[in-house]
Amino acid sequence: MRRFIFYLIRLIVYFLLLFAVHRMLFLLDARKYFDGAPTKEVLYSFVSALKLDIATIGYFTLPTFVLIFIGIILKSDRVNKILRYFHLLITLIYSGLAVSEILLYREWQTKLGYDSLKHFTHFSEIVKTPSISMVLYFTGMTTLTFLLFRWLYLRWVATKLHYPEIKRRWLFYVIVSVLYIFFSLAAFITLRGGMNRFPIGLSVSYYSKKSVLNDSATNVFWHTVYSLLHSSERDLLKPFLDYHPQGADFFQFYRPEKDTFPSILKTNHPNIVFFILESWSADVCLTKGRDSLIAPFFNQLIRQGLYFSNCYAIGHVSDQGVPASLGAFPVIPAFSILTGKQQVGELACISDELKTKKYFTGFLYGGQLDFGNIRGYVYNKGFDEVADVQHFPSDIRRTALGVPDLPLYQELLRRIDKAPSPFFYCGYNVSTHSPYDVPVDYKLNIGGINAPFINTIHYCDSSLNVFFKEAKTKPWYDNTLFVFVADHSHESQIIRVREDKDRYKIPLLLFGPALKEQYCGQINDHIISQLDLVGLLLSQLGIDYQTRYPFSRNPLQSNGKQIAFYNFPGGSGIVTDKGSLTKNIADKNFLNHLKNDTTALRLNNEIEKYLNTTANYLKGL
């Protein structure tokens, strides 16, 4: 009995050390996001983590007790080998998850879970998305930590537990059975977080106003399993369906009453070239200082077009951003309308309205349309032409994810040349997506750890320059409106924590000869959403949009509300001309943090109105 108790204590300490070491590695890698935080607050992450860490150990010890019980009853020493393999497999899995989360946090500032893992349902995405440095880091760090803890386990934890020296009498079996039941119940109580009515929750480790510290204190294994077990559409929508926000209906304050708005186009039927810019943050479009070197050509277009400088992405990944830009589909945290719905062809898209106006429609993507089920969306929306990397000539050099931006835009130009007017042609680039392996290195030395991303932005910008030099010679150019919008934002040359609203700001630009001269060179600084692009374009074309696109507005209406929402795994935010707020969905004490701040409380209520309305809308689709 004493041998078993000491073994159990050593095993628990072993797993706590495993968790603590990976937590330390996470904090070291993510330290830029809590820069300036007191050392005491940072170190408290290890203390605040104990509840979920111990609950996680409950998941590991319950099967351990089953194996030990079987070994004792059967008097078999094989159980010792099985236990070693089992615990070392857990060590390897945990190390892999923890290291993966470090890499994920560099890109998304979010924990590993269903929302991130669903993007790797395609094997090709698993293979092609990570850069070589990411693969080396994952392999090296996972191997190193596994070997370290394997040595510790074999040297300090492993012991013989089949007890061959004890005689098997009926009293022995009774005692063993009672002890087995006792320890199994203890493990079960531990994994659910105690004897409370409700099991342990996601926010039990939260203690700081800095989300990165709360994330570090949340056990990655527990969070991943919890996220996967609550990944059904019902589970993802239910928390928001249960909200009971106060005040008027959401659309009463979100959408303005009908009002006049200026006509900014020279014609009601312009050709439209719609550029979806992969991962472009508004930060890369800064027009002053050294940062203006990142996208100099795009900055030139800004000075000649109508630029919306306060536009916010509604989501954080492409399968949210594409239907948001083309179909004004709202987003809630951890839910994608494209991967969450089977019949994506029933979803609205601006192409539906344009085809009623005799527009020819096309969609060209430099990568694989299978990612995020974008293929299902654009094919089912009846685009006259749809093409991706598979449709490019084999002699064009590929990168990991597809065709680089320069040949992509050259192919876009070739296809537009053959398209009948009026046309709506969408070009979606891929080079600015990880692993950032474009065939040039401009050595801008901007962005620090994000320099590879900044390099690809500059490459995309240069490719756009080539496109427009050629486009200006084409006969269709003079009747064309060029629309630029990012699918979502990205970590940029400026370090921004997850709560920073500017992390979700994206470029939105209208440019071209179809734009009236008085609007060329204008900066519109009203706070708008990515969802408003559909309303902006359709209103200019004289097409009703409010029925099919209830979450889209016309940002040029004089009485329009300055408001935008943004969403990411675990959180949602709002930006208005009277303030902004980022809400941590899982933090049960979030309202307590706001205390008597009436502005923050009002904004929180408006976030909950948005989430509740959106959840009901998505549920009804």
WODAMO-V392421 format. One record per backbone hydrogen bond with DSSP energy under -0.5 kcal/mol. CO is the residue of the C=O (numbers start at 1). NH is the residue of the N-H. E is the energy in kcal/mol with one decimal. If there is no record, write none. Layout:
# WODAMO-V392421
<<CO,NH,E> <CO,NH,E>>
This chain:
# WODAMO-V392421
<<1,5,-2.4> <2,6,-2.5> <3,7,-1.9> <4,8,-2.7> <5,9,-2.3> <6,10,-2.5> <7,11,-2.5> <8,12,-2.3> <9,13,-2.4> <10,14,-2.4> <11,15,-2.1> <12,16,-2.2> <13,17,-2.4> <14,18,-2.1> <15,19,-2.6> <16,20,-2.3> <17,21,-2.6> <18,22,-1.8> <19,23,-2.0> <20,24,-2.2> <21,25,-2.1> <22,26,-2.1> <23,27,-2.5> <24,28,-2.3> <25,29,-2.0> <26,30,-2.4> <28,31,-0.6> <30,33,-2.0> <31,34,-1.2> <32,35,-0.6> <34,37,-2.4> <38,42,-1.9> <39,43,-2.8> <40,44,-1.6> <42,45,-1.6> <43,46,-1.7> <43,47,-0.6> <44,48,-3.1> <45,49,-1.3> <47,50,-1.5> <49,53,-2.6> <50,54,-2.9> <51,55,-2.0> <52,56,-2.4> <53,57,-2.1> <54,58,-1.5> <55,59,-0.9> <56,59,-0.8> <56,60,-1.1> <57,61,-2.6> <58,62,-1.7> <59,63,-0.7> <60,64,-0.9> <61,65,-2.5> <62,66,-1.5> <63,67,-2.3> <64,68,-2.4> <65,69,-2.5> <66,70,-2.2> <67,71,-2.5> <68,72,-2.5> <69,73,-2.4> <70,74,-2.5> <71,75,-0.8> <71,76,-1.8> <76,79,-0.7> <77,80,-1.0> <77,81,-0.7> <78,82,-2.4> <79,83,-2.7> <80,84,-1.9> <81,85,-2.4> <82,86,-2.7> <83,87,-2.9> <84,88,-2.4> <85,89,-2.2> <86,90,-2.1> <87,91,-2.1> <88,92,-2.3> <89,93,-2.8> <90,94,-3.0> <91,95,-2.3> <92,96,-2.4> <93,97,-2.6> <94,98,-2.8> <95,99,-2.4> <96,100,-2.2> <97,101,-2.2> <98,102,-1.5> <99,103,-1.8> <100,104,-2.7> <101,105,-2.6> <102,106,-1.2> <103,107,-0.9> <104,107,-0.8> <104,108,-3.1> <104,109,-0.6> <105,109,-1.0> <107,491,-0.6> <113,116,-0.7> <113,117,-2.9> <114,118,-2.4> <116,119,-1.1> <117,120,-2.0> <118,121,-1.1> <121,123,-0.6> <122,125,-0.9> <122,126,-1.3> <123,127,-2.0> <124,128,-2.6> <125,129,-2.0> <126,130,-0.6> <131,135,-2.3> <132,136,-2.7> <133,137,-2.4> <134,138,-2.8> <135,139,-2.8> <136,140,-2.8> <137,141,-2.8> <138,142,-2.2> <139,143,-2.2> <140,144,-2.6> <141,145,-2.4> <142,146,-2.2> <143,147,-2.7> <144,148,-2.1> <145,149,-2.3> <146,150,-2.5> <147,151,-2.2> <148,152,-1.8> <149,153,-2.7> <150,154,-2.6> <151,155,-1.9> <152,156,-2.1> <152,157,-0.7> <153,157,-1.7> <153,158,-2.4> <163,166,-1.0> <167,169,-1.0> <169,173,-1.7> <170,174,-1.8> <171,175,-2.6> <172,176,-2.7> <173,177,-2.3> <174,178,-2.6> <175,179,-2.7> <176,180,-2.5> <177,181,-2.5> <178,182,-2.6> <179,183,-2.9> <180,184,-2.4> <181,185,-2.4> <182,186,-2.2> <183,187,-2.4> <184,188,-2.4> <185,189,-2.8> <186,190,-2.1> <187,191,-2.6> <188,192,-1.5> <189,194,-2.9> <190,193,-1.2> <192,200,-2.1> <201,204,-1.3> <202,205,-0.6> <203,206,-1.5> <209,211,-0.7> <210,213,-1.0> <210,214,-1.4> <211,215,-2.5> <212,216,-2.0> <213,217,-1.4> <214,218,-0.5> <215,218,-0.9> <217,219,-0.7> <219,223,-2.6> <220,224,-2.3> <221,225,-2.4> <222,226,-2.7> <223,227,-2.6> <224,228,-2.3> <225,229,-2.3> <226,230,-1.0> <228,231,-0.9> <232,236,-2.5> <233,237,-2.1> <234,238,-2.5> <235,239,-0.7> <237,240,-1.1> <237,241,-1.8> <238,242,-1.7> <240,243,-0.9> <249,252,-1.0> <249,253,-0.8> <250,253,-1.0> <250,254,-1.8> <251,255,-1.9> <260,558,-1.0> <262,264,-0.7> <264,516,-3.0> <271,481,-3.2> <272,274,-0.6> <272,425,-2.6> <273,275,-0.7> <273,483,-2.9> <274,276,-0.7> <274,427,-2.4> <275,277,-0.7> <275,485,-2.2> <276,278,-0.7> <276,429,-1.4> <277,280,-1.1> <277,487,-1.5> <281,284,-1.3> <282,285,-1.6> <283,286,-1.1> <289,292,-1.3> <290,293,-1.9> <291,294,-1.6> <293,296,-0.5> <295,299,-2.1> <296,300,-1.5> <297,301,-1.9> <298,302,-2.3> <299,303,-1.7> <300,304,-0.6> <301,304,-1.0> <301,305,-1.1> <302,305,-0.6> <305,307,-0.7> <305,521,-1.5> <305,522,-0.6> <306,510,-2.4> <307,309,-0.9> <307,524,-3.2> <308,311,-0.6> <308,508,-0.5> <310,528,-2.4> <311,506,-2.5> <312,530,-2.3> <314,567,-0.6> <317,320,-1.2> <317,321,-2.3> <318,322,-2.9> <319,338,-0.6> <320,324,-1.3> <321,325,-2.3> <322,326,-2.6> <323,327,-1.8> <323,329,-1.3> <324,328,-1.1> <326,350,-2.8> <328,330,-0.5> <332,335,-1.7> <336,340,-1.9> <337,341,-0.7> <342,344,-1.5> <343,346,-1.7> <344,347,-1.5> <349,352,-1.9> <349,353,-0.7> <350,354,-2.0> <351,355,-2.3> <352,356,-0.9> <353,357,-0.6> <354,357,-1.0> <354,359,-2.0> <355,358,-1.5> <360,424,-3.4> <361,384,-0.9> <361,385,-1.3> <362,426,-2.8> <363,387,-2.3> <364,428,-2.8> <366,403,-2.9> <367,369,-0.6> <367,389,-2.3> <368,371,-1.4> <369,374,-0.5> <369,375,-2.6> <370,373,-2.3> <371,374,-1.4> <373,377,-1.2> <374,378,-2.5> <375,379,-2.6> <376,380,-1.3> <377,381,-0.8> <378,383,-1.2> <379,382,-1.2> <385,363,-2.2> <387,365,-2.4> <388,391,-2.2> <389,392,-1.4> <393,396,-1.6> <397,404,-0.7> <402,399,-3.5> <404,408,-1.7> <405,409,-2.9> <406,410,-1.9> <407,411,-2.2> <408,412,-2.3> <409,413,-2.0> <410,414,-1.8> <411,415,-2.4> <412,416,-2.4> <413,417,-2.0> <414,418,-0.8> <415,418,-0.5> <415,419,-0.7> <416,419,-1.0> <422,360,-2.4> <423,272,-3.3> <424,362,-2.3> <425,274,-2.9> <426,364,-2.9> <427,276,-2.3> <427,429,-0.5> <428,366,-2.1> <430,433,-1.7> <433,436,-1.9> <447,450,-2.5> <448,451,-1.8> <450,454,-2.2> <451,455,-2.4> <452,456,-1.6> <453,457,-1.8> <454,458,-2.1> <455,459,-1.9> <456,460,-2.7> <457,461,-2.6> <458,462,-2.4> <459,463,-2.2> <460,464,-2.3> <461,465,-1.8> <462,466,-1.7> <463,467,-2.2> <464,468,-2.5> <465,469,-1.9> <466,470,-1.6> <467,471,-2.6> <468,472,-2.0> <470,473,-1.5> <471,474,-2.0> <474,477,-1.1> <476,479,-1.2> <477,480,-1.6> <479,271,-3.0> <480,514,-1.8> <481,273,-2.3> <481,483,-0.5> <482,511,-2.5> <483,275,-3.6> <484,509,-2.3> <485,277,-2.6> <493,495,-0.5> <494,492,-0.8> <494,496,-0.5> <497,500,-1.8> <499,501,-0.5> <500,503,-1.9> <501,504,-1.9> <502,505,-1.0> <504,313,-2.7> <505,282,-2.3> <506,311,-0.6> <507,486,-1.2> <508,308,-2.8> <509,484,-2.8> <510,306,-3.0> <511,482,-3.9> <512,515,-1.9> <514,266,-2.6> <516,519,-1.8> <517,520,-1.4> <519,522,-1.3> <522,307,-2.4> <522,524,-0.5> <523,525,-0.7> <524,309,-1.7> <524,310,-0.6> <526,528,-0.6> <527,563,-1.0> <528,312,-1.6> <529,532,-1.6> <530,533,-1.4> <531,534,-0.7> <531,535,-0.6> <532,536,-2.4> <533,537,-2.3> <534,538,-2.7> <535,539,-2.0> <536,540,-1.3> <537,541,-1.3> <538,543,-2.9> <539,542,-1.0> <545,549,-2.3> <549,552,-1.9> <553,555,-0.8> <554,557,-1.9> <557,560,-1.5> <561,563,-1.2> <562,577,-0.9> <564,575,-2.6> <566,573,-3.1> <568,571,-2.5> <570,585,-2.0> <570,586,-0.7> <571,568,-2.3> <572,583,-3.9> <573,566,-1.8> <574,581,-2.1> <575,564,-1.8> <576,579,-1.0> <579,576,-2.2> <581,574,-2.5> <583,572,-2.0> <583,585,-0.8> <584,587,-0.8> <586,588,-0.9> <587,590,-1.6> <589,593,-1.4> <590,594,-1.0> <591,595,-1.1> <594,597,-2.3> <596,598,-1.3> <597,601,-2.5> <598,602,-2.1> <599,603,-2.4> <600,604,-2.5> <601,605,-1.9> <602,606,-1.8> <603,607,-2.3> <604,608,-2.3> <605,609,-1.8> <606,610,-2.3> <607,611,-2.8> <608,612,-2.5> <609,613,-2.6> <610,614,-2.8> <611,615,-2.5> <612,616,-2.0> <613,617,-2.1> <614,618,-3.0> <615,619,-2.2> <616,620,-1.4> <617,621,-0.5> <618,621,-0.9>>
